[in-house]
């Protein structure tokens, strides 16, 4: 695990990686903490000793709405765009 773009940067003990996945047209936001131990376990094909807790944020319009609704709904686009902007600022703090 390296910090920055230079190959000569010292390895970090931990780094939180911001991620976005799309399910259809619906974004799901994640903050994934990656430690040296987790990186080494993955690199060597082993199970990590410590549990990794990932923060997940699912964009929805409430429990009365269909789960399949996405960007085709104007209200959903507004909420998703607000989340994208908030996540962009949050991601900058971690990257």
C-alpha positions as CSV (number, residue, x, y, z in Angstrom):
1,X,0.0,0.0,0.0
2,X,1.6,3.2,-1.1
3,X,0.8,6.9,-0.5
4,X,0.9,9.3,-3.4
5,X,2.1,8.7,-6.9
6,X,5.8,8.2,-6.3
7,X,7.2,4.6,-6.0
8,X,9.4,5.9,-3.2
9,X,6.7,6.9,-0.7
10,X,6.7,5.0,2.5
11,X,3.9,2.4,3.0
12,X,0.9,3.6,5.1
13,X,-0.4,1.8,8.1
14,X,-4.0,2.4,7.0
15,X,-5.9,4.2,4.3
16,X,-9.6,4.7,3.7
17,X,-10.6,4.3,0.1
18,X,-13.8,6.0,-1.0
19,X,-15.8,3.9,-3.5
20,X,-19.0,4.2,-5.5
21,X,-20.9,1.3,-7.1
22,X,-23.9,1.5,-9.3
23,X,-26.9,-0.8,-9.1
24,X,-28.7,0.0,-12.3
25,X,-28.9,3.8,-12.1
26,X,-28.7,3.9,-8.3
27,X,-25.4,4.9,-6.6
28,X,-24.1,3.3,-3.4
29,X,-21.3,5.0,-1.6
30,X,-18.6,3.3,0.5
31,X,-15.7,4.1,2.7
32,X,-13.3,1.1,2.9
33,X,-10.5,1.1,5.4
34,X,-7.5,-0.8,4.2
35,X,-4.8,-1.7,6.6
36,X,-1.3,-3.1,6.0
37,X,-2.5,-6.4,7.5
38,X,-5.5,-6.5,5.2
39,X,-3.4,-5.7,2.2
40,X,-0.9,-8.4,3.1
41,X,-3.6,-10.9,3.6
42,X,-5.2,-10.2,0.2
43,X,-1.8,-10.3,-1.5
44,X,-1.0,-13.7,-0.1
45,X,-4.5,-15.1,-0.5
46,X,-5.2,-15.5,3.2
47,X,-8.1,-14.5,5.4
48,X,-7.3,-11.4,7.4
49,X,-7.1,-11.7,11.2
50,X,-8.9,-8.5,11.9
51,X,-12.5,-7.7,10.9
52,X,-12.8,-4.8,8.3
53,X,-15.9,-2.6,8.8
54,X,-17.0,-0.8,5.7
55,X,-19.3,2.3,5.8
56,X,-22.1,2.1,3.3
57,X,-24.6,4.7,2.2
58,X,-27.5,3.7,0.0
59,X,-29.5,6.5,-1.7
60,X,-33.2,6.0,-1.4
61,X,-36.4,8.1,-1.3
62,X,-37.8,6.3,1.7
63,X,-39.3,2.9,2.5
64,X,-42.6,3.7,0.7
65,X,-40.8,3.8,-2.7
66,X,-39.9,1.0,-5.0
67,X,-36.4,-0.2,-4.6
68,X,-36.0,-0.3,-8.4
69,X,-36.5,3.5,-8.7
70,X,-33.5,5.3,-9.8
71,X,-32.3,8.2,-12.0
72,X,-35.6,8.2,-14.0
73,X,-37.3,9.9,-11.1
74,X,-36.6,13.6,-10.8
75,X,-36.7,13.6,-7.0
76,X,-34.2,10.7,-6.9
77,X,-31.8,12.5,-9.2
78,X,-31.9,15.5,-6.9
79,X,-31.1,13.4,-3.8
80,X,-28.5,11.4,-5.6
81,X,-26.7,14.5,-6.9
82,X,-26.7,16.0,-3.4
83,X,-25.1,12.7,-2.2
84,X,-22.5,12.8,-5.0
85,X,-21.4,16.3,-4.0
86,X,-21.2,15.4,-0.3
87,X,-19.3,12.2,-1.1
88,X,-16.9,14.2,-3.4
89,X,-15.9,16.4,-0.4
90,X,-15.7,13.4,1.9
91,X,-13.5,11.5,-0.6
92,X,-11.1,14.4,-0.8
93,X,-10.5,14.1,2.9
94,X,-9.5,10.5,2.6
95,X,-7.6,10.5,-0.6
